């Protein structure tokens, strides 16, 4: 049995968990969700490469970039205080 072929199941589970965490109102859970999404992107890339699903690989790279952007935007912005 090709073990890389079975990688789609953990990738799917991690993706669902990440989506659940991203929807949280708690910042820490959202942060963990972004990391889970990045892990799922990596798993899908490995699976897609092994299965010659090149469109999936490109999609996961694009989604990883968006996840990195989302993680960055999840950081709180410094509060500017006026001197007045």
DRENGUDO-183695 format. One record per atom (N, C-alpha, C): x, y, z; residue in three letters. Coordinates in steps of 0.02 Angstrom, whole numbers, plus 50000, padded with zeros to 5 digits. Example, Ala and Ser with C-alpha at 12.3 -4.5 7.8 and 13.67 -1.06 7.14 Angstrom:
2
<torba u="50660" v="49716" w="50390" r="ala"/>
<torba u="50615" v="49775" w="50390" r="ala"/>
<torba u="50660" v="49835" w="50390" r="ala"/>
<torba u="50642" v="49888" w="50354" r="ser"/>
<torba u="50684" v="49947" w="50357" r="ser"/>
<torba u="50645" v="50002" w="50394" r="ser"/>
***
This chain:
84
<torba u="50042" v="49941" w="50000" r="unk"/>
<torba u="50000" v="50000" w="50000" r="unk"/>
<torba u="50044" v="50062" w="50000" r="unk"/>
<torba u="50027" v="50110" w="49960" r="unk"/>
<torba u="50064" v="50172" w="49955" r="unk"/>
<torba u="50043" v="50218" w="50012" r="unk"/>
<torba u="50088" v="50228" w="50059" r="unk"/>
<torba u="50071" v="50268" w="50119" r="unk"/>
<torba u="50058" v="50341" w="50102" r="unk"/>
<torba u="50092" v="50367" w="50052" r="unk"/>
<torba u="50079" v="50437" w="50033" r="unk"/>
<torba u="50009" v="50446" w="50005" r="unk"/>
<torba u="49982" v="50394" w="49975" r="unk"/>
<torba u="49913" v="50398" w="49951" r="unk"/>
<torba u="49864" v="50407" w="50008" r="unk"/>
<torba u="49879" v="50378" w="50066" r="unk"/>
<torba u="49836" v="50384" w="50125" r="unk"/>
<torba u="49842" v="50451" w="50160" r="unk"/>
<torba u="49889" v="50492" w="50139" r="unk"/>
<torba u="49900" v="50557" w="50170" r="unk"/>
<torba u="49841" v="50604" w="50161" r="unk"/>
<torba u="49798" v="50589" w="50113" r="unk"/>
<torba u="49740" v="50633" w="50102" r="unk"/>
<torba u="49693" v="50634" w="50162" r="unk"/>
<torba u="49689" v="50581" w="50200" r="unk"/>
<torba u="49643" v="50579" w="50257" r="unk"/>
<torba u="49667" v="50622" w="50315" r="unk"/>
<torba u="49730" v="50617" w="50336" r="unk"/>
<torba u="49752" v="50665" w="50388" r="unk"/>
<torba u="49750" v="50737" w="50364" r="unk"/>
<torba u="49765" v="50748" w="50300" r="unk"/>
<torba u="49762" v="50816" w="50272" r="unk"/>
<torba u="49691" v="50843" w="50277" r="unk"/>
<torba u="49643" v="50802" w="50262" r="unk"/>
<torba u="49572" v="50823" w="50266" r="unk"/>
<torba u="49553" v="50838" w="50338" r="unk"/>
<torba u="49573" v="50796" w="50385" r="unk"/>
<torba u="49556" v="50806" w="50456" r="unk"/>
<torba u="49587" v="50870" w="50482" r="unk"/>
<torba u="49651" v="50881" w="50466" r="unk"/>
<torba u="49685" v="50942" w="50489" r="unk"/>
<torba u="49652" v="51004" w="50458" r="unk"/>
<torba u="49631" v="51000" w="50396" r="unk"/>
<torba u="49597" v="51057" w="50363" r="unk"/>
<torba u="49532" v="51074" w="50398" r="unk"/>
<torba u="49493" v="51023" w="50417" r="unk"/>
<torba u="49429" v="51035" w="50451" r="unk"/>
<torba u="49442" v="51064" w="50521" r="unk"/>
<torba u="49491" v="51038" w="50556" r="unk"/>
<torba u="49507" v="51064" w="50623" r="unk"/>
<torba u="49530" v="51137" w="50617" r="unk"/>
<torba u="49570" v="51152" w="50567" r="unk"/>
<torba u="49594" v="51221" w="50556" r="unk"/>
<torba u="49536" v="51268" w="50543" r="unk"/>
<torba u="49489" v="51247" w="50502" r="unk"/>
<torba u="49431" v="51289" w="50487" r="unk"/>
<torba u="49391" v="51302" w="50550" r="unk"/>
<torba u="49384" v="51251" w="50592" r="unk"/>
<torba u="49347" v="51259" w="50655" r="unk"/>
<torba u="49382" v="51310" w="50700" r="unk"/>
<torba u="49448" v="51305" w="50705" r="unk"/>
<torba u="49486" v="51349" w="50749" r="unk"/>
<torba u="49487" v="51421" w="50724" r="unk"/>
<torba u="49491" v="51430" w="50659" r="unk"/>
<torba u="49493" v="51497" w="50629" r="unk"/>
<torba u="49429" v="51536" w="50646" r="unk"/>
<torba u="49374" v="51501" w="50653" r="unk"/>
<torba u="49310" v="51533" w="50667" r="unk"/>
<torba u="49302" v="51553" w="50740" r="unk"/>
<torba u="49351" v="51538" w="50782" r="unk"/>
<torba u="49346" v="51553" w="50853" r="unk"/>
<torba u="49350" v="51628" w="50866" r="unk"/>
<torba u="49320" v="51649" w="50921" r="unk"/>
<torba u="49325" v="51718" w="50942" r="unk"/>
<torba u="49389" v="51730" w="50983" r="unk"/>
<torba u="49423" v="51676" w="51001" r="unk"/>
<torba u="49483" v="51681" w="51042" r="unk"/>
<torba u="49545" v="51685" w="50997" r="unk"/>
<torba u="49586" v="51735" w="51009" r="unk"/>
<torba u="49644" v="51748" w="50967" r="unk"/>
<torba u="49691" v="51687" w="50965" r="unk"/>
<torba u="49704" v="51656" w="51022" r="unk"/>
<torba u="49751" v="51600" w="51024" r="unk"/>
<torba u="49726" v="51542" w="50981" r="unk"/>
<torba u="49661" v="51528" w="50983" r="unk"/>
<torba u="49634" v="51474" w="50941" r="unk"/>
<torba u="49640" v="51491" w="50867" r="unk"/>
<torba u="49629" v="51554" w="50850" r="unk"/>
<torba u="49637" v="51575" w="50780" r="unk"/>
<torba u="49710" v="51566" w="50758" r="unk"/>
<torba u="49757" v="51584" w="50802" r="unk"/>
<torba u="49828" v="51574" w="50786" r="unk"/>
<torba u="49844" v="51501" w="50774" r="unk"/>
<torba u="49818" v="51457" w="50817" r="unk"/>
<torba u="49829" v="51385" w="50808" r="unk"/>
<torba u="49796" v="51362" w="50742" r="unk"/>
<torba u="49739" v="51391" w="50727" r="unk"/>
<torba u="49704" v="51375" w="50664" r="unk"/>
<torba u="49746" v="51391" w="50603" r="unk"/>
<torba u="49780" v="51449" w="50604" r="unk"/>
<torba u="49823" v="51467" w="50548" r="unk"/>
<torba u="49880" v="51417" w="50541" r="unk"/>
<torba u="49910" v="51397" w="50596" r="unk"/>
<torba u="49963" v="51347" w="50593" r="unk"/>
<torba u="49937" v="51280" w="50569" r="unk"/>
<torba u="49877" v="51262" w="50589" r="unk"/>
<torba u="49847" v="51200" w="50564" r="unk"/>
<torba u="49835" v="51204" w="50489" r="unk"/>
<torba u="49811" v="51262" w="50466" r="unk"/>
<torba u="49801" v="51270" w="50394" r="unk"/>
<torba u="49868" v="51263" w="50357" r="unk"/>
<torba u="49922" v="51292" w="50384" r="unk"/>
<torba u="49987" v="51285" w="50351" r="unk"/>
<torba u="50009" v="51212" w="50350" r="unk"/>
<torba u="49997" v="51176" w="50404" r="unk"/>
<torba u="50012" v="51104" w="50405" r="unk"/>
<torba u="49971" v="51067" w="50353" r="unk"/>
<torba u="49907" v="51083" w="50349" r="unk"/>
<torba u="49865" v="51049" w="50299" r="unk"/>
<torba u="49887" v="51067" w="50229" r="unk"/>
<torba u="49909" v="51130" w="50217" r="unk"/>
<torba u="49935" v="51147" w="50151" r="unk"/>
<torba u="49995" v="51104" w="50133" r="unk"/>
<torba u="50040" v="51094" w="50182" r="unk"/>
<torba u="50099" v="51053" w="50170" r="unk"/>
<torba u="50079" v="50980" w="50155" r="unk"/>
<torba u="50032" v="50954" w="50194" r="unk"/>
<torba u="50009" v="50885" w="50183" r="unk"/>
<torba u="49978" v="50877" w="50114" r="unk"/>
<torba u="49936" v="50925" w="50095" r="unk"/>
<torba u="49904" v="50922" w="50029" r="unk"/>
<torba u="49955" v="50928" w="49973" r="unk"/>
<torba u="50007" v="50969" w="49983" r="unk"/>
<torba u="50059" v="50976" w="49932" r="unk"/>
<torba u="50095" v="50909" w="49923" r="unk"/>
<torba u="50113" v="50877" w="49977" r="unk"/>
<torba u="50147" v="50812" w="49972" r="unk"/>
<torba u="50102" v="50762" w="49938" r="unk"/>
<torba u="50039" v="50759" w="49958" r="unk"/>
<torba u="49993" v="50711" w="49927" r="unk"/>
<torba u="49983" v="50728" w="49853" r="unk"/>
<torba u="49972" v="50792" w="49837" r="unk"/>
<torba u="49961" v="50812" w="49768" r="unk"/>
<torba u="50020" v="50799" w="49724" r="unk"/>
<torba u="50080" v="50811" w="49750" r="unk"/>
<torba u="50140" v="50798" w="49711" r="unk"/>
<torba u="50146" v="50723" w="49696" r="unk"/>
<torba u="50134" v="50682" w="49746" r="unk"/>
<torba u="50138" v="50610" w="49738" r="unk"/>
<torba u="50086" v="50584" w="49689" r="unk"/>
<torba u="50027" v="50616" w="49689" r="unk"/>
<torba u="49972" v="50594" w="49647" r="unk"/>
<torba u="49970" v="50631" w="49579" r="unk"/>
<torba u="50021" v="50673" w="49566" r="unk"/>
<torba u="50026" v="50712" w="49505" r="unk"/>
<torba u="49965" v="50759" w="49496" r="unk"/>
<torba u="49940" v="50785" w="49552" r="unk"/>
<torba u="49885" v="50832" w="49551" r="unk"/>
<torba u="49915" v="50903" w="49555" r="unk"/>
<torba u="49943" v="50925" w="49500" r="unk"/>
<torba u="49981" v="50987" w="49500" r="unk"/>
<torba u="49939" v="51049" w="49513" r="unk"/>
<torba u="49877" v="51049" w="49491" r="unk"/>
<torba u="49833" v="51105" w="49507" r="unk"/>
<torba u="49821" v="51110" w="49582" r="unk"/>
<torba u="49814" v="51054" w="49615" r="unk"/>
<torba u="49805" v="51053" w="49688" r="unk"/>
<torba u="49867" v="51081" w="49722" r="unk"/>
<torba u="49926" v="51063" w="49698" r="unk"/>
<torba u="49988" v="51088" w="49727" r="unk"/>
<torba u="49991" v="51165" w="49721" r="unk"/>
<torba u="49976" v="51191" w="49662" r="unk"/>
<torba u="49976" v="51263" w="49652" r="unk"/>
<torba u="49924" v="51297" w="49696" r="unk"/>
<torba u="49865" v="51267" w="49701" r="unk"/>
<torba u="49813" v="51294" w="49745" r="unk"/>
<torba u="49836" v="51297" w="49817" r="unk"/>
<torba u="49868" v="51244" w="49841" r="unk"/>
<torba u="49890" v="51242" w="49911" r="unk"/>
<torba u="49945" v="51293" w="49924" r="unk"/>
<torba u="49988" v="51305" w="49875" r="unk"/>
<torba u="50039" v="51357" w="49883" r="unk"/>
<torba u="50006" v="51425" w="49889" r="unk"/>
<torba u="49957" v="51438" w="49846" r="unk"/>
<torba u="49920" v="51501" w="49850" r="unk"/>
<torba u="49884" v="51508" w="49916" r="unk"/>
<torba u="49852" v="51455" w="49939" r="unk"/>
<torba u="49817" v="51457" w="50003" r="unk"/>
<torba u="49865" v="51466" w="50061" r="unk"/>
<torba u="49925" v="51436" w="50057" r="unk"/>
<torba u="49975" v="51445" w="50110" r="unk"/>
<torba u="49995" v="51519" w="50115" r="unk"/>
<torba u="50003" v="51551" w="50057" r="unk"/>
<torba u="50019" v="51623" w="50056" r="unk"/>
<torba u="49963" v="51663" w="50090" r="unk"/>
<torba u="49901" v="51646" w="50073" r="unk"/>
<torba u="49844" v="51680" w="50105" r="unk"/>
<torba u="49841" v="51666" w="50180" r="unk"/>
<torba u="49858" v="51605" w="50200" r="unk"/>
<torba u="49858" v="51588" w="50272" r="unk"/>
<torba u="49912" v="51628" w="50309" r="unk"/>
<torba u="49970" v="51636" w="50278" r="unk"/>
<torba u="50023" v="51676" w="50309" r="unk"/>
<torba u="50000" v="51748" w="50316" r="unk"/>
<torba u="49968" v="51774" w="50264" r="unk"/>
<torba u="49940" v="51842" w="50266" r="unk"/>
<torba u="49888" v="51847" w="50322" r="unk"/>
<torba u="49844" v="51798" w="50327" r="unk"/>
<torba u="49793" v="51798" w="50379" r="unk"/>
<torba u="49823" v="51796" w="50449" r="unk"/>
<torba u="49875" v="51755" w="50458" r="unk"/>
<torba u="49908" v="51751" w="50523" r="unk"/>
<torba u="49939" v="51818" w="50541" r="unk"/>
<torba u="49969" v="51851" w="50491" r="unk"/>
<torba u="49999" v="51917" w="50503" r="unk"/>
<torba u="49945" v="51968" w="50521" r="unk"/>
<torba u="49890" v="51967" w="50486" r="unk"/>
<torba u="49836" v="52015" w="50500" r="unk"/>
<torba u="49800" v="51999" w="50565" r="unk"/>
<torba u="49808" v="51940" w="50592" r="unk"/>
<torba u="49777" v="51921" w="50655" r="unk"/>
<torba u="49813" v="51955" w="50714" r="unk"/>
<torba u="49874" v="51979" w="50702" r="unk"/>
<torba u="49911" v="52014" w="50754" r="unk"/>
<torba u="49877" v="52081" w="50768" r="unk"/>
<torba u="49872" v="52100" w="50832" r="unk"/>
<torba u="49840" v="52165" w="50847" r="unk"/>
<torba u="49884" v="52223" w="50824" r="unk"/>
<torba u="49852" v="52274" w="50801" r="unk"/>
<torba u="49888" v="52334" w="50779" r="unk"/>
<torba u="49901" v="52378" w="50840" r="unk"/>
<torba u="49960" v="52410" w="50842" r="unk"/>
<torba u="49974" v="52455" w="50899" r="unk"/>
<torba u="49924" v="52512" w="50900" r="unk"/>
<torba u="49904" v="52530" w="50960" r="unk"/>
<torba u="49855" v="52584" w="50969" r="unk"/>
<torba u="49892" v="52650" w="50968" r="unk"/>
<torba u="49872" v="52694" w="50924" r="unk"/>
<torba u="49902" v="52760" w="50921" r="unk"/>
<torba u="49864" v="52806" w="50969" r="unk"/>
<torba u="49900" v="52840" w="51011" r="unk"/>
<torba u="49869" v="52886" w="51058" r="unk"/>
<torba u="49887" v="52957" w="51038" r="unk"/>
<torba u="49837" v="52999" w="51040" r="unk"/>
<torba u="49849" v="53070" w="51024" r="unk"/>
<torba u="49877" v="53105" w="51086" r="unk"/>
<torba u="49918" v="53155" w="51074" r="unk"/>
<torba u="49947" v="53191" w="51129" r="unk"/>
<torba u="49903" v="53247" w="51156" r="unk"/>
<torba u="49841" v="53251" w="51133" r="unk"/>
<torba u="49797" v="53306" w="51153" r="unk"/>
<torba u="49768" v="53296" w="51219" r="unk"/>
***
